Amino acid sequence: MARNSALHDSGRAVYARQNQKKYWIIAGLAAFCLAACLLDIMTAAASPAYRLSSYDVIQCLLHPSQASPGTYVIVIKMRLPISLMALVIGFSLGTAGAVMQTILHNPLASPYTLGVGTAAGFGASVAIVLGLGSVMTSVLAFAFAMLICLMIYFLGRNNINSGSLVLSGIACLFLFQALQALLQYGASEDQNQSIVFWSFGSLQRTDWMKLLITAVVVAASVPLIFADSWKYTALTMGDEKAVSLGVNVSGLKIKAFFLISLMAAVSVCFTGSIGFIGLAGPHIARMLVGEDQRFYLPVSAFCGAAILSSASVISKIIQPGSVFPVGIVTSIIGVPFFFSLVFRANKGGRRG
């Protein structure tokens, strides 16, 4: 009896240490995100004369009224909203990708691979070709991004397996790519230039109002997702097992699809298509903390924020004098993760 009690206490101590390590990982990622945001604000794409020291940036953020007019404009009005938008959208897409992979039981699922960004690009292209203005461009991008998420959800209601859902999403991706190409074929040169620039994905269109809208949606959605973390953990064992544990799987998936659709749509409607954040972030999180959704979800979110914030810095230093489209940078970063997932899936299939 005493031996069993000692083993039980030892097991609890090991479990507590493992959880403590995971909390430290979350704290470390949060600190990295803050450091990347600070570096993003400091980094200038133009002349080195516009680069700021960490001291100048921190002083301006803490005491904006005491900063020089030039530093205030650069930090508060120009760079800060872009840097914060990188964190918010990365956090949003990382969370959306993690939840999507969990409820579809597929590590290849993400808002980008399921065509959300491409659908948003088509909606934006329609607005650009029709000359509806920047506001309607964001509205139509949001509407089409939500549309494809709803299409994926209704396909899932017909008991289609997760692999078929991912293939359906990829098919939708190519469909909207073709429709966008059709629009571009009949568009003017200026319209084509605007469409191409939008589809690259860029944080440079950010202003304080767009940041506020995105942040409010993410702040309202993420706590609702994290509150169901134990249900998502049960879902990783399979739908039938989750039902046996008292989880309303259908209701959980409806709620999850609505929230991740909302976050993904509002993210891409302002910045364009920024790919692979929702794929790479959860993949890194899974390697760091495993499938326990209490840790997997926040680590995925912080990984997404860290990747996009780092990509924002890289986009400014690739080509001096200009800002490289951040969507291209994230795609280049994400491709190795996509291939690693494919190879691991094939390797696992051969072993089975």
C-alpha positions in Angstrom: 0.0 0.0 0.0 2.8 2.4 0.9 4.6 1.5 -2.3 1.6 2.3 -4.4 1.2 5.6 -2.6 4.9 6.4 -3.2 4.5 5.6 -6.9 1.4 7.7 -7.1 3.2 10.7 -5.5 6.2 10.2 -7.8 3.9 10.2 -10.8 2.2 13.4 -9.7 5.6 15.0 -9.2 6.7 14.1 -12.7 3.4 15.3 -14.1 3.7 18.6 -12.3 7.3 19.1 -13.6 6.1 18.4 -17.1 3.3 21.0 -16.8 5.7 23.5 -15.3 8.0 23.1 -18.2 5.1 23.7 -20.6 4.2 26.9 -18.7 7.8 28.1 -19.1 7.6 27.4 -22.8 4.5 29.6 -23.1 6.2 32.3 -21.1 9.3 32.1 -23.3 7.3 32.3 -26.5 5.4 35.3 -25.1 8.7 37.0 -24.3 10.0 36.2 -27.8 6.9 37.8 -29.3 7.5 41.0 -27.4 11.1 41.1 -28.4 10.2 40.4 -32.1 7.6 43.2 -31.9 10.2 45.6 -30.5 12.7 44.6 -33.2 10.0 45.1 -35.8 9.4 48.7 -34.6 13.1 49.4 -34.6 13.7 48.0 -38.1 13.4 50.3 -41.1 13.1 49.3 -44.7 14.4 52.6 -45.9 17.6 54.5 -45.1 19.5 53.5 -42.0 18.8 57.0 -40.7 15.2 55.9 -40.0 16.4 53.0 -37.8 15.7 53.5 -34.1 17.4 52.2 -31.0 15.6 50.0 -28.5 15.9 52.8 -26.0 14.2 55.4 -28.3 11.4 52.9 -29.0 10.8 52.0 -25.4 10.9 55.6 -24.2 8.5 56.6 -27.0 6.1 53.8 -26.0 6.2 54.5 -22.3 6.3 58.3 -22.6 5.0 59.3 -26.0 4.4 63.0 -25.0 8.2 63.3 -24.3 9.3 61.9 -27.6 10.4 64.1 -30.5 7.8 64.7 -33.2 9.7 62.6 -35.8 10.1 59.6 -33.4 6.5 59.8 -32.3 5.2 59.7 -35.9 7.5 56.8 -36.9 6.8 54.7 -33.8 3.2 55.4 -32.8 1.5 56.3 -36.1 3.5 54.2 -38.6 5.2 51.2 -37.1 3.4 50.3 -33.9 0.0 49.3 -35.6 1.8 47.2 -38.2 3.9 45.4 -35.5 0.9 44.8 -33.3 -1.1 43.6 -36.3 1.6 41.0 -37.0 1.2 39.7 -33.5 -2.6 39.7 -33.5 -3.0 38.0 -36.9 -0.2 35.5 -36.1 -2.0 34.7 -32.8 -5.3 34.4 -34.6 -4.1 32.2 -37.5 -2.0 30.0 -35.1 -5.1 29.4 -33.0 -7.4 28.8 -36.0 -5.0 26.3 -37.5 -4.6 24.4 -34.2 -8.4 24.1 -33.8 -9.0 23.2 -37.4 -6.4 20.4 -37.2 -8.0 19.1 -34.0 -11.6 19.0 -35.1 -10.7 17.6 -38.6 -8.1 15.1 -37.2 -5.7 16.1 -39.9 -2.3 17.9 -39.4 -2.5 19.3 -42.9 -5.6 21.4 -42.2 -5.2 25.1 -41.9 -7.1 28.2 -43.1 -4.5 28.6 -45.9 -4.5 25.0 -47.2 -8.3 24.9 -47.1 -8.5 27.9 -49.4 -9.6 30.7 -47.0 -6.9 33.1 -48.2 -7.6 32.3 -51.8 -11.4 32.9 -51.4 -10.7 36.2 -49.7 -8.4 37.1 -52.6 -11.2 36.5 -55.1 -13.6 38.6 -53.1 -11.0 41.4 -53.0 -10.4 41.0 -56.7 -14.1 41.4 -57.4 -14.2 44.7 -55.4 -11.1 46.0 -57.2 -12.3 45.2 -60.7 -15.7 46.8 -59.9 -14.0 49.9 -58.4 -15.8 49.6 -55.1 -13.1 51.1 -52.9 -10.9 49.9 -50.1 -13.7 49.4 -47.6 -15.7 47.1 -49.9 -12.5 45.3 -50.8 -12.1 44.3 -47.1 -15.9 43.5 -46.8 -16.0 41.2 -49.9 -12.7 39.5 -48.8 -14.3 38.8 -45.5 -17.5 37.6 -47.0 -15.8 35.1 -49.3 -13.5 33.9 -46.6 -16.5 33.1 -44.4 -18.3 31.5 -47.4 -15.5 28.9 -47.9 -15.4 28.1 -44.2 -19.2 27.5 -44.3 -18.8 25.3 -47.4 -16.2 23.2 -45.5 -18.5 22.9 -42.5 -21.5 21.8 -44.5 -19.4 19.2 -46.2 -18.4 18.0 -42.8 -22.0 17.6 -41.7 -22.5 15.0 -44.4 -20.1 12.7 -42.5 -17.3 13.2 -45.0 -14.0 12.1 -43.5 -11.2 14.6 -42.7 -9.1 13.6 -45.6 -11.9 14.3 -48.0 -12.5 17.7 -46.3 -8.9 18.7 -46.8 -9.1 17.6 -50.4 -12.3 19.6 -50.8 -10.7 22.6 -49.4 -7.7 22.3 -51.8 -10.2 21.9 -54.7 -11.9 25.2 -53.5 -8.5 26.8 -53.4 -7.9 26.0 -57.1 -11.5 27.0 -58.0 -11.1 30.5 -56.5 -7.6 30.8 -58.0 -9.1 30.1 -61.4 -11.9 32.6 -60.8 -9.4 35.2 -59.8 -7.3 34.5 -62.9 -10.5 35.0 -65.0 -11.0 38.4 -63.4 -7.4 39.4 -63.9 -7.6 38.4 -67.6 -10.3 41.0 -68.2 -9.0 43.6 -65.8 -7.0 46.7 -66.6 -3.3 47.0 -66.0 -3.8 49.1 -62.8 -6.5 46.7 -61.5 -4.2 43.8 -62.1 -1.4 45.5 -60.2 -3.8 46.1 -57.2 -5.0 42.5 -57.3 -1.5 41.1 -57.4 -0.3 43.3 -54.6 -3.3 42.4 -52.4 -2.8 38.7 -53.0 0.8 38.8 -51.9 -0.3 39.5 -48.4 1.1 42.7 -46.7 0.9 44.3 -43.3 1.6 47.7 -44.7 -2.1 48.5 -45.2 -2.7 48.4 -41.5 -4.0 51.4 -39.6 -5.3 51.7 -36.0 -9.0 51.1 -37.0 -8.2 47.8 -38.8 -6.0 46.8 -35.9 -8.8 47.6 -33.4 -11.4 45.5 -35.4 -9.1 42.6 -35.7 -8.0 42.7 -32.1 -11.6 42.9 -30.8 -12.7 39.8 -32.9 -9.6 37.8 -31.8 -10.0 38.9 -28.1 -13.7 37.9 -28.1 -13.1 34.5 -29.9 -9.9 33.1 -28.3 -11.2 32.9 -24.7 -14.2 30.9 -26.0 -11.9 28.5 -27.7 -9.5 28.1 -24.8 -12.4 27.5 -22.5 -13.1 24.2 -24.4 -9.5 23.0 -24.3 -10.4 19.8 -22.4 -13.1 19.0 -24.9 -10.6 19.4 -27.8 -8.3 17.1 -25.9 -11.0 14.5 -25.7 -11.7 15.0 -29.4 -8.1 14.0 -30.2 -9.0 10.5 -29.1 -11.7 10.3 -31.7 -15.3 11.5 -31.9 -16.8 8.4 -30.4 -14.5 8.5 -27.4 -15.3 12.2 -26.9 -19.0 11.4 -27.0 -18.5 8.7 -24.4 -16.8 11.3 -22.1 -19.9 13.6 -22.3 -18.7 16.0 -25.1 -21.3 17.3 -27.5 -19.1 16.8 -30.5 -21.6 18.3 -33.0 -22.1 21.4 -31.0 -18.4 21.8 -30.3 -17.6 21.6 -34.0 -20.3 24.1 -34.9 -18.9 26.6 -32.3 -15.3 25.9 -33.3 -16.0 26.4 -37.0 -17.8 29.6 -36.4 -15.1 31.1 -34.2 -12.1 30.0 -36.4 -13.9 31.1 -39.5 -14.5 34.5 -38.0 -10.9 34.9 -36.9 -9.4 33.7 -40.2 -11.7 35.8 -42.3 -11.1 39.0 -40.3 -7.4 38.3 -40.5 -7.1 37.9 -44.2 -9.6 40.6 -45.2 -7.3 43.5 -44.1 -3.9 42.1 -44.9 -4.4 39.7 -47.9 -3.4 36.1 -48.0 -0.7 35.3 -45.5 -0.1 31.5 -45.7 1.3 28.7 -43.6 1.0 30.5 -40.2 -1.9 28.2 -39.3 0.1 25.2 -40.5 3.6 25.9 -39.1 2.5 27.3 -35.8 0.5 24.2 -34.6 3.2 21.9 -36.0 5.9 23.5 -33.9 3.5 23.5 -30.9 2.9 19.8 -31.2 6.6 19.1 -31.1 7.0 21.3 -28.0 4.1 20.3 -25.8 2.2 17.5 -27.4 -1.5 17.2 -27.9 -2.8 18.4 -24.5 -5.0 21.2 -25.8 -4.5 23.2 -22.5 -1.0 23.9 -23.7 -1.2 23.1 -27.4 -3.7 25.9 -28.2 -1.8 28.8 -26.5 1.6 27.5 -27.7 0.2 27.3 -31.3 -1.1 30.9 -31.0 2.2 32.3 -29.7 4.1 30.3 -32.3 2.0 31.9 -35.0 2.5 35.3 -33.6 6.3 34.7 -33.3 6.6 33.5 -36.9 4.6 36.4 -38.4 6.3 39.0 -36.3 9.7 37.6 -37.3 8.6 37.4 -40.9 7.7 41.1 -40.7 11.2 41.9 -39.6 12.7 39.8 -42.4 10.5 41.4 -45.0 12.1 44.8 -44.3 15.7 43.6 -44.6 15.5 41.3 -47.6 15.6 44.2 -50.1 17.0 47.5 -48.7 14.7 50.4 -49.5 11.5 48.5 -49.8 9.3 46.2 -47.8 9.0 42.7 -49.2 5.5 41.2 -49.1 5.2 39.3 -45.8 2.9 36.7 -47.4 5.8 35.5 -49.6 8.1 35.3 -46.6 5.7 33.2 -44.6 5.1 30.9 -47.5 8.8 30.3 -47.9 9.1 29.6 -44.2 6.0 27.3 -44.2 6.9 25.1 -47.2 9.5 23.0 -45.3 6.9 22.4 -42.6 4.4 21.3 -45.1 6.8 18.8 -46.7 7.9 17.5 -43.3 4.2 16.8 -42.5 3.7 15.0 -45.8 6.8 12.9 -45.3 6.0 12.0 -41.8 2.5 11.0 -42.8 3.8 8.8 -45.5 6.4 7.3 -43.2 3.7 6.5 -40.6 1.5 5.0 -43.3 4.3 2.6 -44.4 4.9 1.6 -40.9 1.3 0.8 -40.4 
